[in-house]
């Protein structure tokens, strides 16, 4: 398909040049127009008509200008291709030796219409075959301005419109290879592109094609290198691809964390019905020792579009989750990055991943995250796109301290990361979890044989809310709600819990682990509003029975 369009442009040039050079000054322009239309129609395989003026001269160099050139007829009677103004200048000396060398050609406001029929074939491929002239035609410079391509997909019912097409092209012959660099907008989304082709293999209906696409709206680059074919009139493009994020213009930090721009490469198979990636390899972090994720993906682009993505990662060092410029300690027992900082850094990377505009499912599996002598195991994440974020169908992981983490809900990325859903954390060795999180273990936590919670959560960078909270601390079982709110300078903590036993020291230690802005932060750094009701209430080794109390605390002052 692309080959025939390129052949049309080149063939049009050849016919114009040959005709202009062979006619004397007294030629009847009506006959010239008719001869040109006949020859161009044979080259293109579609009826070509010049509706406007035809201007030509021989000296000082051959020059031809055509106005309102139309080729082919669509089902509604409109032309398949229409060019408002078509002009070119050629060198005379090469022509005398059997070569046509066009050093400047301008195509103004070209419009093309491509229709994919319900059976998956292109209407353009139907009809007579193109005939390329034997004479060598070299195109040194071809400029396209104000182009438009309308792609009508009767198979899926979705149409695409390419507008603002500008390009600089060249070719060693009409058959190729072709080169082009330009800009265009696809359905209103602008970007730049470059492409290069091989000479078409007409016997097998194939042509090599390399394409680079750089959208303006996303900091990414996509490179495709493969073969485009049209078996039985159905277009297909397959080969290898690479996908990378463009580097920011900001000065680079010393060293690279895991959150350095991901780089992906693999193989692809593209048809109108689907985009299939049989295999891919994504690398994150530095080039010397990157973190590697492999998998496959399929995007069904038919009447009901849907995608499926699988990703299997290798074992990873958790220390590399640290944000750029933040160094972890010598071991996992001496970190300088809090739980919240790690989550924010991870969310920042996730936010850079474009959310697919079609329904589908992504499944990610990691065997382990390793941090010195601790390991997060059996990580499984199943997500679906949801608006500007993701629906977390299921998230499961085994954390240090024999801790099970499960989560389901909605992850919103627009306007800052936020998670709303249900979360469960259950640890059979709380001291191991605390040691991994903070590098130390509070004595109150060391005495616990189990701890965990389940709740309906609403989590943002500044605010965290836990409703329908069920909290287990050792043998204690509590229910209630908890909310933390922060304006970036001060933090407020509201607690309402009731149950059989409350150990305030253990509760304070666990809260400091989960809610601290920095490692070593205490829950007592907050302004606290608390309401407790318990059969037994333990504080500083003192136990009271049947306690119901409400208090506030700020700056170490209890009221």
URWOQUI-V120211 format. One record per residue. N is the residue number from 1. RES is the residue in one letter. SS is DSSP state (H for helix, E for strand, - for the rest). Layout:
((N;RES;SS) (N;RES;SS))
//
This chain:
((1;X;-) (2;X;H) (3;X;H) (4;X;H) (5;X;H) (6;X;H) (7;X;H) (8;X;H) (9;X;H) (10;X;H) (11;X;H) (12;X;H) (13;X;H) (14;X;H) (15;X;H) (16;X;H) (17;X;H) (18;X;H) (19;X;H) (20;X;H) (21;X;H) (22;X;H) (23;X;-) (24;X;-) (25;X;-) (26;X;-) (27;X;-) (28;X;-) (29;X;H) (30;X;H) (31;X;H) (32;X;H) (33;X;H) (34;X;H) (35;X;H) (36;X;H) (37;X;H) (38;X;H) (39;X;H) (40;X;H) (41;X;H) (42;X;H) (43;X;H) (44;X;H) (45;X;-) (46;X;-) (47;X;-) (48;X;E) (49;X;E) (50;X;E) (51;X;-) (52;X;-) (53;X;-) (54;X;E) (55;X;E) (56;X;E) (57;X;E) (58;X;-) (59;X;-) (60;X;-) (61;X;-) (62;X;-) (63;X;E) (64;X;E) (65;X;E) (66;X;E) (67;X;E) (68;X;E) (69;X;E) (70;X;E) (71;X;E) (72;X;E) (73;X;E) (74;X;-) (75;X;-) (76;X;-) (77;X;-) (78;X;-) (79;X;E) (80;X;E) (81;X;E) (82;X;E) (83;X;E) (84;X;E) (85;X;E) (86;X;E) (87;X;E) (88;X;E) (89;X;E) (90;X;E) (91;X;E) (92;X;H) (93;X;H) (94;X;H) (95;X;H) (96;X;H) (97;X;-) (98;X;-) (99;X;E) (100;X;E) (101;X;E) (102;X;E) (103;X;E) (104;X;E) (105;X;E) (106;X;E) (107;X;E) (108;X;E) (109;X;E) (110;X;E) (111;X;E) (112;X;E) (113;X;E) (114;X;E) (115;X;E) (116;X;E) (117;X;-) (118;X;-) (119;X;-) (120;X;-) (121;X;-) (122;X;E) (123;X;H) (124;X;H) (125;X;H) (126;X;-) (127;X;-) (128;X;-) (129;X;-) (130;X;-) (131;X;-) (132;X;-) (133;X;-) (134;X;-) (135;X;-) (136;X;E) (137;X;E) (138;X;E) (139;X;E) (140;X;E) (141;X;E) (142;X;E) (143;X;E) (144;X;E) (145;X;E) (146;X;E) (147;X;E) (148;X;E) (149;X;E) (150;X;E) (151;X;E) (152;X;E) (153;X;E) (154;X;-) (155;X;-) (156;X;-) (157;X;-) (158;X;-) (159;X;-) (160;X;E) (161;X;E) (162;X;E) (163;X;E) (164;X;E) (165;X;E) (166;X;E) (167;X;E) (168;X;E) (169;X;E) (170;X;E) (171;X;E) (172;X;-) (173;X;-) (174;X;-) (175;X;-) (176;X;-) (177;X;-) (178;X;E) (179;X;E) (180;X;E) (181;X;E) (182;X;E) (183;X;E) (184;X;E) (185;X;E) (186;X;E) (187;X;-) (188;X;-) (189;X;E) (190;X;E) (191;X;E) (192;X;E) (193;X;E) (194;X;E) (195;X;E) (196;X;E) (197;X;E) (198;X;-) (199;X;-) (200;X;-) (201;X;E) (202;X;-) (203;X;-) (204;X;-) (205;X;-) (206;X;E) (207;X;E) (208;X;E) (209;X;E) (210;X;E) (211;X;E) (212;X;E) (213;X;E) (214;X;E) (215;X;E) (216;X;-) (217;X;-) (218;X;-) (219;X;-) (220;X;E) (221;X;E) (222;X;E) (223;X;E) (224;X;E) (225;X;E) (226;X;E) (227;X;E) (228;X;E) (229;X;E) (230;X;E) (231;X;E) (232;X;-) (233;X;-) (234;X;E) (235;X;E) (236;X;E) (237;X;E) (238;X;E) (239;X;E) (240;X;E) (241;X;E) (242;X;E) (243;X;E) (244;X;E) (245;X;E) (246;X;-) (247;X;-) (248;X;-) (249;X;-) (250;X;-) (251;X;-) (252;X;-) (253;X;-) (254;X;-) (255;X;-) (256;X;-) (257;X;-) (258;X;-) (259;X;-) (260;X;-) (261;X;-) (262;X;-) (263;X;E) (264;X;E) (265;X;E) (266;X;E) (267;X;E) (268;X;E) (269;X;E) (270;X;E) (271;X;E) (272;X;-) (273;X;-) (274;X;E) (275;X;E) (276;X;E) (277;X;E) (278;X;E) (279;X;E) (280;X;E) (281;X;E) (282;X;E) (283;X;E) (284;X;E) (285;X;-) (286;X;-) (287;X;-) (288;X;-) (289;X;-) (290;X;-) (291;X;E) (292;X;E) (293;X;E) (294;X;E) (295;X;E) (296;X;E) (297;X;E) (298;X;E) (299;X;E) (300;X;E) (301;X;-) (302;X;-) (303;X;-) (304;X;-) (305;X;-) (306;X;E) (307;X;E) (308;X;E) (309;X;E) (310;X;E) (311;X;E) (312;X;E) (313;X;E) (314;X;-) (315;X;-) (316;X;E) (317;X;E) (318;X;H) (319;X;H) (320;X;H) (321;X;H) (322;X;-) (323;X;-) (324;X;-) (325;X;-) (326;X;-) (327;X;-) (328;X;-) (329;X;-) (330;X;-) (331;X;-) (332;X;-) (333;X;-) (334;X;-) (335;X;-) (336;X;-) (337;X;-) (338;X;-) (339;X;H) (340;X;H) (341;X;H) (342;X;H) (343;X;H) (344;X;H) (345;X;H) (346;X;H) (347;X;H) (348;X;H) (349;X;H) (350;X;H) (351;X;H) (352;X;-) (353;X;-) (354;X;-) (355;X;-) (356;X;-) (357;X;-) (358;X;-) (359;X;E) (360;X;E) (361;X;E) (362;X;E) (363;X;E) (364;X;E) (365;X;E) (366;X;E) (367;X;E) (368;X;E) (369;X;E) (370;X;E) (371;X;E) (372;X;-) (373;X;-) (374;X;E) (375;X;E) (376;X;E) (377;X;E) (378;X;E) (379;X;E) (380;X;E) (381;X;E) (382;X;E) (383;X;E) (384;X;E) (385;X;E) (386;X;E) (387;X;-) (388;X;-) (389;X;E) (390;X;E) (391;X;E) (392;X;E) (393;X;E) (394;X;E) (395;X;E) (396;X;E) (397;X;E) (398;X;E) (399;X;E) (400;X;-) (401;X;-) (402;X;-) (403;X;E) (404;X;E) (405;X;E) (406;X;E) (407;X;E) (408;X;E) (409;X;E) (410;X;E) (411;X;E) (412;X;E) (413;X;-) (414;X;-) (415;X;-) (416;X;-) (417;X;-) (418;X;E) (419;X;E) (420;X;E) (421;X;E) (422;X;E) (423;X;E) (424;X;E) (425;X;E) (426;X;E) (427;X;E) (428;X;-) (429;X;-) (430;X;H) (431;X;H) (432;X;H) (433;X;H) (434;X;H) (435;X;H) (436;X;H) (437;X;H) (438;X;H) (439;X;-) (440;X;-) (441;X;-) (442;X;-) (443;X;H) (444;X;H) (445;X;H) (446;X;H) (447;X;-) (448;X;-) (449;X;-) (450;X;-) (451;X;E) (452;X;E) (453;X;E) (454;X;E) (455;X;E) (456;X;E) (457;X;E) (458;X;E) (459;X;E) (460;X;E) (461;X;-) (462;X;-) (463;X;-) (464;X;E) (465;X;E) (466;X;E) (467;X;E) (468;X;E) (469;X;E) (470;X;E) (471;X;E) (472;X;E) (473;X;E) (474;X;-) (475;X;-) (476;X;E) (477;X;E) (478;X;E) (479;X;E) (480;X;E) (481;X;E) (482;X;E) (483;X;E) (484;X;E) (485;X;E) (486;X;E) (487;X;-) (488;X;-) (489;X;-) (490;X;-) (491;X;E) (492;X;E) (493;X;E) (494;X;E) (495;X;E) (496;X;E) (497;X;E) (498;X;E) (499;X;E) (500;X;E) (501;X;E) (502;X;E) (503;X;E) (504;X;H) (505;X;H) (506;X;H) (507;X;H) (508;X;H) (509;X;H) (510;X;H) (511;X;H) (512;X;H) (513;X;H) (514;X;H) (515;X;H) (516;X;-) (517;X;-) (518;X;-) (519;X;-) (520;X;-) (521;X;-) (522;X;-) (523;X;H) (524;X;H) (525;X;H) (526;X;-) (527;X;E) (528;X;E) (529;X;E) (530;X;E) (531;X;E) (532;X;E) (533;X;E) (534;X;E) (535;X;E) (536;X;E) (537;X;E) (538;X;E) (539;X;E) (540;X;-) (541;X;-) (542;X;E) (543;X;E) (544;X;E) (545;X;E) (546;X;E) (547;X;E) (548;X;E) (549;X;E) (550;X;E) (551;X;E) (552;X;E) (553;X;E) (554;X;E) (555;X;-) (556;X;-) (557;X;E) (558;X;E) (559;X;-))
//
